[in-house]
Amino acid sequence: MDTFGCGWKPRYGIRIAGTTKKRPLEETVTAPVPALVGRETWERAQTQRARNKELSPRNAQRQYLLRGMLRCGLCGMMYTGEFSRGRKHGHSDLGRRYYRDTRRVEYRFQLEGRCLNKPIRADAIEADIWDEIRELFQDPDKLLNELKAAQQSADEKLKPVRDKLQITEDLIKQAEEELDEIAMAMRAARGRMITKFEQQQDEINARLDALAKRRAKYIKEIGDGMVTDERIDTIMKAAHRVKRGIERANYQGKRRMLEALGTEVTVTPGKYHIKTLVGEKDGEISQMKRGGIRIVRNSY
Ligand SMILES: [Zn+2]
């Protein structure tokens, strides 16, 4: 039986009475699914599909590199990508991509409560942020040292969470042993004793449910916060490629890199503040000339 990594493993969730809520991952069972087409064919088709999607001009208009990473420095709201067509007929038919403050969108038709931060041209801020990343890549040795330092401080920060995870796992083991003991005792029990044991089982099971939830929370916290060797490796490989000029990173590549670096951007009128695993920096958002040409301050 052949199976394809992720994407083809269905999550069987048992419906919890009255809700359509998915079961937490650790409680779901994954089952291998037989392959209908050969792996190679499937992989080729996936690659082609991804490429088509990326090359489609319609999609390029809808891709926002900083999705979920851009926040307003005045009101703290996230920015969302928004596509705006040219107002004058026949003029700028291609339209423009913007990032808008979600608070500004919310209060579009009134002044009170509306944030003063204006929409930002996506082409400008995306290029500015990518320039910053490329600057980080210019000195790979320094970058590697900084990533190692970030790894160490992430480990230190996560130590208390790891300790809590260990305690939770011990408690789970303990509760499971109690269940075993009750099961043993029940074999010899009669009448009212059985009812008593059943009550105890219910109590322990409720406790186990709560513990499993807590365990899942800690595991996620550790997974999100960890700077793995693999993550560092991914960043360093891209850094070398970009530095040698052999990488003309596309949207997916840039997006992966921004994610790996844990990028967060805060915007105030005309300015941005970028924060990554390896440090923080301030800069000015580029102006866009008519015709979509960006006025570049620095280029790498
Ligand atoms: Zn705002």
Residues whose N, C-alpha, C, O or C-beta is under 5 A from the ligand:
A	BS01	ZN	C72 L74 C75 G76 D101 R103 C115 N117
